[in-house]
Each structure stands twice: as C-alpha cells, then as structure tokens.
Amino acid sequence: MKARLGIAPIAWWNDDLPELSDDVSLETCLAQAREAGFTGMETGRRFPMNAAELRPVLERQGMQVCGGWFSGLLLDGDIEAEKDRIAEQIALFKAVGAPCIVYGEIAGSIQGDRTAPLAGKRRLTESEIRTYGHKMTAFAEWCADEGMPIAYHHHMAAVIETEAELDLLMRHSGAALPLLYDAGHMAFAGGDVLAVIDKHHARISHVHTKDVRQAVIDGLDRRRESFLDAVIKGAFTVPGDGSLDFEAIVKRLADHGYEGWFVVEAEQDPAKNPPLEMAKIGHTELLRVMAAAGYTVEA
C-alpha cells in the first residue's frame, strides 16, 4: 500500500490566531517542511490563489499542494452561492494537481470565536442533519463533476463535531461526500478514534494526523473556555509528541485499505514549539508507524 506525507502551514502561521505565527515567508515555510521530509503542503493564508504565481514556488522547493481548507457556508446557505465561492479554489487546485479541497463548515461554528465557550456550540437535530447531508451530497457531486473532490472535515466547535454527529451526517449523506478523518479532533470531541475508522472507512479520502495533549484537554473548562483557548494552551501537537497511538490508528486505516495522503496539521504556539523541530518529530513518527502498518511512503 502507498502513502504520501504532507503537512499544513498552520504550525508556521495560524489563520485564526495571527499571534500564533512565525514571521516566515511561504518559501521558508515550504523549505522547512521539505527539510523535515514532507513532499506536500496544504494551503494557507500566505499562498497565492494564482497557479502561475504558486507553481514556480512549489517547484523550487520540491513540494506540491496536498489539500487545503475551504470555509463552507452551506448549512445555512445556498448551493449556487457556494459554487460561486469555491470556484476560484477549484480552478487553482486543478491547475496544481491537488488531490482534494478540505471542506470545513463554518456556518454555526464557534471555532474561530475566542469569546464562545466550547459547551455553547450549535447542536443540530437529526432532521436538520438529514437536510444538511442531502445538501452536502449534492454539493460534493457538483465539485467532483468539476474535477475537484471535496473531503468533509469534522471539527471541534463546529456543527459536526462528535462521533454521534458524524455518524448522523454519514447516514444522511451519499457516498459522493468523502470524509476527511482527523483523529485529533475526534479524540478532543470524546469519540472513539478507531471505531470511527471502522464505521466510515469507505468514505475516508483524506487523513489529518493531528495528535492531542490529553492532559490539556482534560483540564479545560468547557463552560468557559473556547476552542481557540484550547489551541493556545497546547491541546494539539504532532504525532510522536502527544497522547494518541498513531501506530494503532494507521494500522487500522491500512486494515481497511486506505491509500493516500497523511497530513500533519497541528496548530500550536511556534515560539514554544518551533515549527521545523515539530515537523521533524512528526515526520519521524509517521515514517515509523507507516513502516509498521506496511505502507510504502512515496516521495
């Protein structure tokens, strides 16, 4: 089985918390990721949305785009409006050969609001999730027809956060809606990270290898503290530096035949956790667990 290893720029510059950002250029970010051993990077706020400008930068560093976030508003919005909003990103990602767009629902989400406590997140009824699942399926079908699939990102403080919420979304959406599996977000939400793979492996098209510091999560007051408070406190980290058993996680994905990108996405304070150093830790651990699971890591 084949795997590719990527990383997200959120360790270098945080799009939601600019104060958690190194003052580094896109070229430096890509160069450090390549030095750590990664061959792909997801997009972030310092990436140009123009292929003619971006492609030479990627080529100079021997890197490729392995995904990237899209802030979706489909929950409360209109499919036609979302088509217009995502069109530029689809064009860019097709031009640079990206595997997918990471769809993150921000309608109803409090993930970017530091004043909103975790316990106050919006909760949907099953009927609302059914309606949303149908809309997401239709939107995913359109994106695939346009030549760029999406991968749905379950996320802390968003409307699809918990294992139960994800189960309902998968039940009420079609196979055309692929899933981005993120063990860190699922663990933070109190879910069973291996059971989620067992239940939804047929839909998993993209993987984020985000680790957690469980002691930080356990110490949060969810009635007062926000998702961004948790990030600042160090809830997330790279594989090999946290509490999750990534060897078990990767072996379970291998058992179900997953092939594709494994992307380190670990937002934390770069002053306390230097991005290059953390990237090297994450890459080393991923190489170890990939070998244990029987993956061949492609350059």
C-alpha positions as CSV (number, residue, x, y, z in Angstrom):
1,M,0.0,0.0,0.0
2,K,1.1,3.5,-0.8
3,A,1.1,6.7,1.3
4,R,2.3,10.2,0.9
5,L,3.2,12.5,3.8
6,G,2.1,16.2,3.9
7,I,1.9,18.9,6.4
8,A,-0.3,22.1,6.9
9,P,1.2,25.5,7.3
10,I,-0.9,26.2,10.4
11,A,2.2,25.3,12.5
12,W,4.0,28.3,10.9
13,W,1.1,30.7,10.6
14,N,-2.3,30.3,12.2
15,D,-5.1,31.8,10.1
16,D,-7.5,32.1,13.1
17,L,-4.9,33.4,15.6
18,P,-2.3,35.5,13.8
19,E,-0.4,36.0,17.0
20,L,0.4,32.3,16.9
21,S,2.5,32.8,13.7
22,D,6.2,32.8,12.8
23,D,7.2,35.7,10.7
24,V,8.3,33.5,7.8
25,S,7.6,33.6,4.1
26,L,5.8,31.0,2.1
27,E,9.1,29.9,0.6
28,T,10.7,29.5,4.0
29,C,7.7,27.5,5.2
30,L,7.8,25.2,2.2
31,A,11.6,24.8,2.5
32,Q,11.4,23.9,6.2
33,A,8.6,21.4,5.5
34,R,10.7,19.8,2.8
35,E,13.8,19.7,5.1
36,A,11.7,17.8,7.6
37,G,10.9,15.2,4.9
38,F,7.4,16.2,3.7
39,T,6.6,16.3,0.0
40,G,3.2,18.1,0.2
41,M,1.7,21.0,2.0
42,E,-1.9,22.2,2.4
43,T,-2.7,25.8,1.5
44,G,-3.0,28.7,3.9
45,R,-3.3,32.4,4.0
46,R,0.1,33.2,2.5
47,F,-0.5,31.0,-0.6
48,P,-1.3,33.0,-3.8
49,M,-4.6,31.9,-5.4
50,N,-3.0,32.1,-8.8
51,A,-1.4,29.0,-10.3
52,A,1.1,30.9,-12.4
53,E,2.4,32.5,-9.3
54,L,2.2,29.5,-7.0
55,R,3.5,26.7,-9.2
56,P,7.1,28.1,-9.5
57,V,7.3,28.5,-5.7
58,L,6.2,24.9,-5.2
59,E,8.7,23.6,-7.9
60,R,11.6,25.4,-6.4
61,Q,11.0,23.7,-3.0
62,G,10.1,20.3,-4.5
63,M,6.6,20.4,-2.9
64,Q,3.1,20.0,-4.1
65,V,-0.3,21.1,-2.8
66,C,-1.9,18.2,-0.9
67,G,-5.2,19.8,0.0
68,G,-6.4,23.0,1.6
69,W,-9.2,24.4,3.7
70,F,-12.4,25.9,2.3
71,S,-14.7,27.8,4.7
72,G,-18.1,26.4,3.8
73,L,-21.4,28.1,4.5
74,L,-23.7,25.5,3.1
75,L,-25.5,24.7,6.3
76,D,-27.5,28.0,6.2
77,G,-26.7,28.9,2.6
78,D,-27.5,28.2,-1.0
79,I,-25.7,25.6,-3.1
80,E,-25.4,28.0,-6.1
81,A,-23.8,30.6,-3.9
82,E,-21.3,28.0,-2.6
83,K,-20.5,27.0,-6.2
84,D,-19.5,30.6,-6.8
85,R,-17.5,30.9,-3.6
86,I,-15.4,27.7,-4.2
87,A,-14.9,28.2,-8.0
88,E,-11.6,30.0,-7.7
89,Q,-10.2,27.4,-5.4
90,I,-11.3,24.6,-7.6
91,A,-9.5,26.2,-10.6
92,L,-6.3,26.7,-8.6
93,F,-6.3,23.2,-7.1
94,K,-6.9,21.6,-10.5
95,A,-4.1,23.6,-12.0
96,V,-1.6,22.5,-9.4
97,G,-2.7,18.9,-9.2
98,A,-4.1,18.9,-5.6
99,P,-6.0,15.7,-4.5
100,C,-9.0,17.5,-2.8
101,I,-10.4,20.6,-1.2
102,V,-10.9,20.3,2.6
103,Y,-14.5,21.4,3.3
104,G,-14.9,22.9,6.7
105,E,-18.4,24.1,7.7
106,I,-18.1,27.4,9.4
107,A,-21.8,28.3,9.4
108,G,-23.0,27.9,13.0
109,S,-19.4,27.2,14.1
110,I,-17.7,28.9,17.1
111,Q,-14.2,27.5,16.2
112,G,-12.9,31.0,15.4
113,D,-14.6,32.9,18.2
114,R,-12.4,33.1,21.3
115,T,-15.3,34.5,23.3
116,A,-17.5,31.4,22.7
117,P,-17.1,28.5,25.2
118,L,-16.9,25.0,23.8
119,A,-20.1,24.0,25.6
120,G,-22.1,26.6,23.7
121,K,-21.6,25.1,20.2
122,R,-24.6,24.8,17.9
123,R,-26.3,21.4,18.0
124,L,-28.4,20.2,15.1
125,T,-31.4,17.8,15.3
126,E,-31.3,14.7,13.3
127,S,-33.8,16.2,10.9
128,E,-31.5,19.2,10.4
129,I,-28.5,16.9,9.8
130,R,-30.6,15.0,7.3
131,T,-31.4,18.1,5.3
132,Y,-27.7,19.3,5.6
133,G,-26.5,15.8,4.5
134,H,-28.6,16.0,1.4
135,K,-27.2,19.5,0.5
136,M,-23.7,18.4,1.2
137,T,-24.1,15.4,-1.1
138,A,-25.4,17.5,-3.9
139,F,-22.6,20.0,-3.5
140,A,-19.9,17.2,-3.3
141,E,-21.3,15.7,-6.5
142,W,-21.0,19.0,-8.3
143,C,-17.4,19.6,-7.1
144,A,-16.4,16.1,-8.3
145,D,-18.1,16.8,-11.7
146,E,-16.0,20.0,-11.9
147,G,-12.9,17.8,-11.4
148,M,-12.0,18.6,-7.8
149,P,-13.5,16.4,-5.0
150,I,-14.0,17.8,-1.5
151,A,-13.3,15.9,1.8
152,Y,-15.6,16.8,4.7
153,H,-13.7,17.8,7.8
154,H,-15.5,17.0,11.2
155,H,-14.2,19.7,13.5
156,M,-14.2,20.8,17.2
157,A,-16.7,23.6,17.9
158,A,-18.4,23.1,14.5
159,V,-21.9,21.6,13.9
160,I,-20.4,18.2,13.0
161,E,-18.0,17.7,16.0
162,T,-18.9,14.5,17.9
163,E,-18.8,10.8,16.8
164,A,-22.6,10.8,17.1
165,E,-23.0,13.9,14.9
166,L,-20.6,12.4,12.3
167,D,-22.5,9.1,12.3
168,L,-25.7,11.0,11.5
169,L,-24.0,13.0,8.7
170,M,-22.7,9.9,7.2
171,R,-26.1,8.2,7.5
172,H,-27.9,11.0,5.8
173,S,-25.4,11.8,3.1
174,G,-24.4,9.8,0.0
175,A,-21.2,8.1,-0.9
176,A,-20.4,11.1,-3.1
177,L,-19.5,13.0,0.1
178,P,-16.0,11.9,1.1
179,L,-14.7,12.2,4.6
180,L,-11.6,13.7,6.0
181,Y,-10.6,11.7,9.1
182,D,-8.9,13.7,11.8
183,A,-8.0,11.6,14.9
184,G,-7.1,14.7,16.9
185,H,-10.4,16.4,16.5
186,M,-12.3,13.2,17.2
187,A,-10.3,12.5,20.3
188,F,-10.9,16.1,21.5
189,A,-14.6,15.5,20.9
190,G,-14.6,12.4,23.1
191,G,-15.0,10.0,20.2
192,D,-13.5,6.5,19.7
193,V,-10.9,7.2,17.1
194,L,-10.6,3.5,15.9
195,A,-14.4,2.9,15.9
196,V,-14.9,5.9,13.6
197,I,-12.4,4.4,11.1
198,D,-14.2,1.0,11.3
199,K,-17.6,2.6,10.7
200,H,-16.7,5.1,8.0
201,H,-13.6,3.8,6.3
202,A,-15.4,3.5,2.9
203,R,-15.9,7.3,2.9
204,I,-12.4,8.3,4.1
205,S,-10.5,10.0,1.3
206,H,-8.0,12.2,3.2
207,V,-6.4,11.9,6.6
208,H,-5.1,14.6,9.1
209,T,-2.6,13.2,11.6
210,K,-3.3,15.6,14.4
211,D,-2.2,14.5,17.9
212,V,-3.5,15.8,21.2
213,R,-2.2,16.5,24.6
214,Q,-4.8,14.8,26.6
215,A,-3.9,16.4,29.9
216,V,-4.5,19.9,28.4
217,I,-7.9,18.7,27.0
218,D,-8.9,17.2,30.3
219,G,-8.0,20.4,32.2
220,L,-10.3,22.6,30.1
221,D,-13.4,24.2,31.5
222,R,-15.7,23.8,28.5
223,R,-18.3,26.1,30.0
224,R,-15.8,29.0,30.0
225,E,-13.0,28.2,27.5
226,S,-13.2,28.3,23.8
227,F,-11.6,26.2,21.0
228,L,-9.0,28.9,20.5
229,D,-8.2,28.9,24.2
230,A,-7.6,25.2,23.9
231,V,-5.2,25.8,21.0
232,I,-3.3,28.5,22.9
233,K,-3.0,26.1,25.9
234,G,-1.4,23.5,23.6
235,A,-4.3,21.0,23.1
236,F,-2.8,19.9,19.7
237,T,0.6,18.7,18.7
238,V,2.3,16.4,16.1
239,P,2.4,12.6,16.1
240,G,5.1,11.4,18.4
241,D,4.6,14.3,20.8
242,G,1.1,13.6,22.1
243,S,-1.2,11.1,23.6
244,L,-2.7,9.2,20.7
245,D,-1.4,5.8,19.5
246,F,-0.8,6.6,15.8
247,E,0.6,3.2,15.2
248,A,-2.8,1.7,16.0
249,I,-4.6,4.4,14.1
250,V,-2.5,4.0,10.9
251,K,-2.7,0.2,11.1
252,R,-6.5,0.4,11.3
253,L,-6.6,2.6,8.2
254,A,-4.3,0.1,6.5
255,D,-6.5,-2.8,7.5
256,H,-9.3,-1.1,5.6
257,G,-7.2,-0.4,2.6
258,Y,-6.7,3.4,2.8
259,E,-4.1,4.8,0.5
260,G,-3.3,8.5,0.0
261,W,-2.2,11.5,1.9
262,F,-1.4,11.6,5.7
263,V,-1.2,15.3,6.6
264,V,0.2,16.6,9.8
265,E,-2.0,19.5,11.0
266,A,-1.1,20.7,14.4
267,E,-1.8,24.3,15.4
268,Q,0.2,25.5,18.4
269,D,2.4,28.3,19.5
270,P,5.5,28.4,17.3
271,A,7.5,30.2,20.0
272,K,7.0,27.3,22.3
273,N,7.0,24.6,19.6
274,P,9.4,25.6,16.8
275,P,7.7,24.5,13.5
276,L,10.7,22.9,11.9
277,E,11.6,20.9,15.0
278,M,8.0,19.8,15.4
279,A,7.7,18.9,11.7
280,K,10.8,16.7,12.1
281,I,9.3,14.9,15.1
282,G,6.0,14.3,13.2
283,H,7.7,13.1,10.1
284,T,9.9,10.7,12.0
285,E,7.0,9.2,13.9
286,L,4.9,8.9,10.7
287,L,7.7,7.0,9.0
288,R,7.9,4.6,11.9
289,V,4.2,3.9,12.0
290,M,3.9,3.7,8.2
291,A,6.5,1.0,8.2
292,A,4.8,-0.9,11.0
293,A,1.5,-0.7,9.1
294,G,3.0,-1.9,5.8
295,Y,2.9,1.3,3.9
296,T,5.4,2.4,1.2
297,V,5.9,6.1,1.6
298,E,6.2,7.8,-1.8
299,A,8.4,10.8,-2.4
